[in-house]
Amino acid sequence: MKYIFLPIILLFFTLNSCDNKTDKVAVLKNEQGMKLVVNGEDFIINGMNWDYFPVGTNFAYSLWEQPEAFIKTALDSEMTLLKEMGVNTIRVYRGIQPEWITYIYENYGIYTMLNHSFGRYGVAINGNWEPETDYRNADTQQSLLKEVGEMAATYKDTPGLLLFLLGNENNFGLFWAGSETEDFPEGENEKKEIGELRGRAMYRLMNEAAVIMKNIDVNHPVAICNGDDLYIDIIAEECTDVDIYGTNMYRGKSFGNAFEKVKNTLDMPVLFTEFGADAFNSITQKEDQKMQAYYMVENWKEIYENVAGLGKAENAIGGFTFQFSDGWWKNGQTTSLNIHDNHASWSNAGYGIDYEKGANNMNEEWFGICAKGLTDKNGFYTLSPRAAYFALQKAHELNPYAKGMTTDLISEHFKEIKF
């Protein structure tokens, strides 16, 4: 009999061992505020928007379609730098296979936030690609809900998965036809009309998606990615089952009233899914590493100050710096892929160091905290960390949840950062 039961016993322990590798991630809300808890421990997301696009390629390139040896070499190079910097989570779009999420986690201790664009750049309907997503359309709804359900089922037991993210500032996509950042329409009435006409259906569908995913995977929260706080009132009404409010927010050195506004409007923690600054000064027309580092350090200081238990908004759970390396394809997207373009495509007065009224100052191809080298004959490139890399390396040494932490201690820590 022992020979009959031994395989069963081994199978039992094997299954339990695999199950134990699945991280238990949850949002905790109490009198001290809101925080992310991983396997019972408070967890601050020291995140990075990460991708792998060699010079000469664009959004059509996929690292995950390359040979296994190539992927490992690329990951080992980049994850080493990220780990040394203190990054504990990367933001990656759907396409990465579960095995690589686990590879990154087991070898470098870095989690992955898995991002489904949720129709931001188009949607596949019955085998046909629709470049503009109408969230009111029944076929669109069915297609997106099917995709996110399949994603949750595929990745739910993946060691190294931290949480799911839906969208990428899809509310801005209601105005823009492509993925390149542009200026907003100026009329508030126009914004409001589009929000009601097209946005409400989108947020309602995001909430439905979150419900489906959470029924499939009880261990990983679901966040949405909104552009700044536009339509936050609609989100409060429609996204009641979403766990985390993610926002791409570019306001300069300070997020301003963002923490309090999210706290007062939504019963969710705030996660900065994108923020940062470019490293090209539009006034001097030169690379300006000090300028970039300055804005990023100020942003991270505010995030840490607003975590649970420190007396401020107490709803920040971290963020994802944008971004790890320069995107040489961003301007034009399909042309001049081998040129590091210094064309500024949008204007933002929050970045006053190189802002001039009436002129654009945000350079899409220069947001990397690492400069990207040319592609070698094997398809690889090297990275050269900028001042922001070393400044954030120092910033991430601090644990805002450490016993005895105060906002004064955070302030003192950040004063010591030189760049």
N, C-alpha and C positions, 0 to 999 in steps of 0.2 A: 504493500500500500504506500510505503514511503516514496517509492519511485513514481507513483501516480500523482501524489500530492506535491512533490518537490517542484515540478515545473509550474504548477498552479501558484505555489507560494512565491516562487521567483518572479512570476509574471505580476503577482500582486504588488510586490515591493518595487518592481521596475516601473509599473504604472504610477504608483504613489511617488516614486522618485522623480519621474517626469513632471507629475502634477505640481510637486513642490518647487520646481524651477520657475513656475509661473508666478510673477510678482503680483502681489495684491496691492493695487493702487487705488486710493480713495481720496475724496475731498472731505475734510473735516471742518465742521462749523461749530463753534462754541462761543462762550463769552469773550474769549481772547481774539476772535476773528476767524479767518478762513485760511486753511493751509492744505498743502498736498502731503499725504502720508503714504510712504512706500514700505510695505512689510512692517508696519508699526512704527516707523521712524519718520520724523519730520523731514521733508525734502524740499530744498530750494532748487528751482530749475536754473542752473547756470548754462543756458542754452546757446546754440549757434545754428544759424541758417547755413546748411552745408549742401554743396553739390559738387559734381566733378565734370567740368567742361573744358577740355584742352583747347588752347588757342587754335582757331580755325574751325571750331565746331560751334553748334548752337543748341537750341532746345530739342532738336531732333536726335541729338546724341544721347545714348544711354550707357552708362558704365555697366549696368546690370546685364547687358547683352554681350559683353566682352568675355573672352576666355577666363576661366577661373583663376589662373595664375596671374593674369593682368589685374583682375579685381583685387586679389590679395595684396599685390604690390602697391596698388594705388591706395588701398585702405590703410595698409601698414604705415605708409608715408604720412598720410594726412591725419589719421587718428593718433599717431604718436604726438604730433604737434598739438592737437586738440587736448589730449590728456595732460600734456605738460602745461597747458594754459589753464587747466582747471575746469574745462568744460565737462559737464556730466550728462548732457543730452543734446542730440542733434535733431533738427527738423528735416525730414526727408519725405519726398512725395511718393505716392503709390507707384510701384514698379520694382522697388527693391524686394528681393526674395527674402522670406523669413530667415533662411539660413545666414544671410549676411547681417541681419539685425542681431542675431545671436552671436555671430563671429565678432562683431564690434563690441558687444557687451562683455563677452567672455574674455576677450583679449585686452580690452582697454577700459572696461568698466563704464562705458558710455551707453546710455539709454537712447532709444529712438522714439520721437513723436511722429507717428505715421499720418501723412497728410493726403486726403482725397480732395481734389480741387473742386468737386461738386459743381461741375458745369461752368467753372470760371472762364475757361478758354474754349468752351463748346461741349457738345454732348453727342454720344453715339445713340441713334435711334433706329432700331430695326436694321442694323448694319450700315446705316448711312450717317455721315458726320455732319452735324449741324453746328456751324461756327458761332452762332449766337443762341444762347440758352433762354428759352421762355419757360419759366418755372410754373406758369399757369397751364401749360400743355400737359394733358394726361399721359401721353407717351413719354414725354421728358421725365415726368414724375416717376413713372414705372421704371424707366431705365436707371435713373440715379438711385432709387431705393434698392433696386436689385444689386447694383454695383457695391453699395456700402454694406449691404447685408452679406454679400460674398466676401468682402474684405474682412469684416469682423469675424466671420467663420474661419477664414484662412489664417488669420494672424493671432487669434485670441489666446493661444497657448504658447506663443513665441517668447522664449526667454530674452529679455532685453527690451521688450515693448513697454513704453511708459504710458502712453495715451494716444487716442485718435483725435485728429483735427479735421474739421470739415470746412473746405473753402480756402480762399485766399483773397481777402478784401472783395468778396463778390458783390457787395453793395456798390463799390466803385465800378465794377464791371457792368453795372446797369447803365453807366454813362459812357464807358470806354469800349471801343470795339476790339482792341487788342490787349496785349499784356504790358505794353510800354506805358509807363506812368505819364499822365498828362495833367493839365490844370482842370479844375472843376468848373461846371457851369456856375455862373455867379448868382443867378436868380434863386432865392430861397423857395419861392412858390414852385419853380420847376423841379427842384430837388424833392420837395414834399409830394408833388404829384406823381413823380416816378416811384417814390417810395411806396405810395399806396397802390399804384397801378401794377408795378412789377416786383417791388421789394417784399411786400407782405406775403405774397405767395411763396417767395424764396425762403423766407425765415420760417414760415409754417412747415415747408417741406424739410428744412434742416431739422426742425424739432421732431418730425415724424421719423427722419433718418436716425436721430439720436435714440429714440425709443426702440427702434428695430435693433440697432447695434447693441444697446445695453441689455436687451433681452437675450442676445446671443452671447455676449461677453460681459460678465458681471464684475470682472477684475480690473478693467481699464476705463477711466472716465472718457467722456466725449466733449470736446471743445469745438467752438466755431471760431472762424477767423474773420473778423469784421474790419473794415477800413475806418480807423479812428473811432469816433463814437456816433457817426452818422446813422440815424434810424435806431438808436438805442431804445427809444420808447416803443417802437414796434417790436423789437427783440424782447422787451419785458413782457409784452402781451403774447407773443407767439412762441417763444423758446423756453417754456417753463420746465422742460425736461432735459435741457442742456446743462452740463455740469460746470463748464468753465467758459468765461468770456475771454476769448483771444482777440487781440487787436493789433493791427499793423499801425504804428503811430509814429509819425515824424514831426515833432513839434520843436525841435532844437534841443537846448540843454535841459529843459524841464517838460514833464508831462502835464504840468499845470493842474487843472481840476479833475484830471482823469480818474484818479483813485476815488475821490469823494463822489464823483458823478456815478461811477459804476456801483459804488456801495449804496448810494441812495436810490438808484433806479433798478438795479438787478440784485437778486439774491444769489450772486455767483462771485467766486474769486476772479481777479483779473490777471491774465497772462499776456505779456507783450510778445506777440508772435513775430513781430519785426520791429526794429528800431535801429537807429544808428546814424552814421554820417559818412559822406564820401571824403576821399583823401585828395581831392583836386580843388584848388582855390580858383574860383572863376574870375576873380579880380586880378590876381597876379599871374594867372594862367600857368601855374606851377603846382606840382605835387606839394601838399601841405599836411604832413603826418601829425603835427602837433594839433592842428585844428580838429582833425578827425578824432584823435585821442581825447581831447577836451570834452567834446560832446558825449562820447560814449561813457566816459568816467562819470560825468554828471548824471546821466540816465541811470546807470547801475546804482549809484548812491541813492537815488530816489526809490528805486525798486526795493532795495534792502531796508530802507527806512519805513516802508509801508507794509512790511510783513506782519503777520499776527503776533500780538503780544507786546508791541512796542509803543502803543498809544496813539498812532496816527490812524490812517484808514484801515489798517490791519487786514487787507484783502489781497495783497500782492503775493503771488506764488513763484515769481521769477520771470524770465524772458529769454528771447532768442536774438542775440546780436545779428544784425544784417550787415555784412555776411562774411564768410570765411575767406574767400578769394575773389578777385576781380572777375567780372563777367564781360569779356571782350565782345560779346555778341549782342549785348543789351540794346545798343543804339542801332536801330535799323533791323536787327535781329536776323536778317538773311543776307546782308551785304557787309562788305568790309570786315569780315570776321577775323582777319589777321592784323587789324589795326586797332590799337588802344585809343579809342576815340575820346576826346575831351569835350564833346558837345553836351551842353547842359540842356536837358529836355523839359524841365519844369522849375518853377520858382517856389521858394519857401523862405519867408522872412524870419522864421524861427532860427535859421542858421545865419545869424547876423554878421559873422566874421567875413563872409564873402558875398553877402547879399547887397544888391543895388536895385532900387525900385525900377520896375519896368524891364528887368533882365532876369533870365533864368540862371540859377546857381547850383542846381542839383545834377550831378554827373553820374548817370546810371552805371557806367562801366568802371567806376572807381570806388565802389563801396567795400571792397575787400579789406580786411585787416591784414591780409597778406597779399603782396604783389605777386602776380603770376608770370612765370617765365614762358618762353616759347616752347612749343611741343617738339620733343626729340623724335628720332627716327622710329622709336618703338611706341610712340603715342603717349608718352608720359611728359609731365612738366614738373618744375620745381617751384617752391614757394619761398618768398622772402618776407618774413614777418615785419610789419610796420610797427610804429611806436604804439599804436592802439593794442596790438597783440600783447606787448609786455605790460602795458598799463592795466589791461583787463586780467592778465595773469596775476598781478598783484591784488586786484580787486576781489577776485574769486578765492583768495586765501581766507577771506572772512566768511564765517558761518553766521548768518543773521539770527539763527535759532539757538546759538550757543548759550549756555547758562550764564546769566548775568548780563546779557547783551542789552545795550541801550542805544538810542539814536546818537547820543554823544560819542559813544565808542565807535559807531559807524563813521561819524563825521571825522574823528581823529584818524581812523584807518585810511580814509580816502584822502585826507590832507597829506599823507605820507607818499602818495603815488606821484611820481615824477615822470614827465614825458617831454 
